[in-house]
Amino acid sequence: MTTIFLSYRRSDSPQACRVYDWLVRRFGKDAVFMDVAAIPVAVSFSDFIREAIAGSRIMVALIGSGWPVKVRAADDPVRAELEAAIKHRVPVLPVLIGNTVMPDPDDLPAGLASIAFQNAATVGVSHDFHTHMQSLLPRIESMLGTMARQSVATAEPDVIHLACQGIIACLRDAYSPDEADGWFVEWNVVGTGDFARRNNNHVTLFMHRIVRLDQLLELHFILSFWGIAAAAEHKLSGWVLRHLERKPVIPGAFFDPGPDTVACRLKVRPSDEDPRQIWQMITDEPLRLSLAYVATISPKT
């Protein structure tokens, strides 16, 4: 199910692609719709777009120079996207590109005039782009969290604990000592009081952030590697990278919220967060080699 629909003009494609990349890194590819990346061949372009908008939770509308003039045309495709979003009550977040100013409501078609009264975000076109995106992403998170309903991802109080234990159990089960020169490895979920130096080979999971997005629940965590030798840490981190890239979905045998809860899926993807910064925020212990991930809990479809 698409969560975020990205609306843009072809003339703004370079900036739209940059925004799309950031949205995908933050929310996952399955959650973000951009026409050139999502529309299959041999389907009706307009019908597919309308269905995608109707199924979205929020529309991010990029507004560049010339946008207000072109949107007045009755056959303008961007206008059709915005009208579809309003028809299906999909919230529209205007995002101004560079020095573009918010159009006056009198300059817009009557059906789109309400967009001019919304508090728009801005994304720069040069060095300030990254700073603006870092401010935009939490705003989108907040909007999605406000719209969230009770769902399978939050109905079970133990789902967060079960997910963390399931990820570690899955890795423990898949690992063979042959992967790292015969070294025995312990796999544990840890808290802030468990970061003292360890005397044997360990892989620990520490969750540092929880985000609720519509019907999804995101768990941000780091995997840290404790080895009796540097080679052990290097080999273990390489094995984890390979395993989670090949098999990002945690099997149901390791993640089962219970018979009274609708089945849900647990999928892990890399995070763009810097694990070194996370480590420094949670402990004064010497830095350990770590990898940052996001685990998404979502209803099975």
Secondary structure as UniProt FT lines:
FT   STRAND          4..7
FT   HELIX           10..12
FT   HELIX           13..27
FT   HELIX           29..31
FT   STRAND          32..33
FT   HELIX           35..38
FT   HELIX           45..54
FT   STRAND          58..63
FT   TURN            65..66
FT   HELIX           67..70
FT   TURN            71..72
FT   TURN            74..75
FT   HELIX           77..87
FT   TURN            88..89
FT   STRAND          92..97
FT   TURN            98..99
FT   HELIX           105..107
FT   HELIX           110..117
FT   STRAND          121..123
FT   TURN            127..128
FT   HELIX           129..147
FT   HELIX           152..155
FT   TURN            157..158
FT   HELIX           159..174
FT   HELIX           177..180
FT   TURN            181..182
FT   STRAND          186..189
FT   TURN            192..193
FT   STRAND          202..213
FT   TURN            214..215
FT   STRAND          216..226
FT   HELIX           230..246
FT   TURN            252..254
FT   TURN            259..260
FT   STRAND          264..270
FT   HELIX           275..282
FT   STRAND          290..299
//
